[in-house]
Amino acid sequence: MIRGKVTIAEEICKGCELCITACPQESLGLSDKINLKGYRYAVLIQDNCTGCINCALVCPDAAITVYRQKKPVKGVGPQVQIAA
């Protein structure tokens, strides 16, 4: 199974929730905290990201970066590539 890792630039995020709606794994939610601009920002709430990049594609502020692990090759350790 391909795994992904999501990073969110908390100070850029305006909490529009588009990424939350776009995530088929329901991995994202809104933080209880607010950023310096006064918005609740998106956070990873479950570690089940598949690296589909839907969240990064719909983010109007480009606050999300998705890293996707490549499929493991026999005899080689996991590698990470930037997907968005």
C-alpha positions, 0 to 999 in steps of 0.5 A: 500500500502506498503511504503519504504524508501531508504537511500544512503551512499553518500560518497560510491556511485559512480553514476553508475546509476544501481539503477536508471535504476532498480527502477520501480517507477522512485524514484531515480536520480543523485544529482547535487552535487558531493561527496568527491570522485568526483562522482555525487551520487544517491538521492531519487527524488520522495517519491513513493518508494514501498520498492521493494529493486531492487536498493539495489540488483543491487548496486555494492558498497552496498551503498543503504539500503531499509527500508520497512513498514510492512502492518498495522495491525488493532489497531497497528501503522506502523512498519519498517523492514530492507529489504536489 
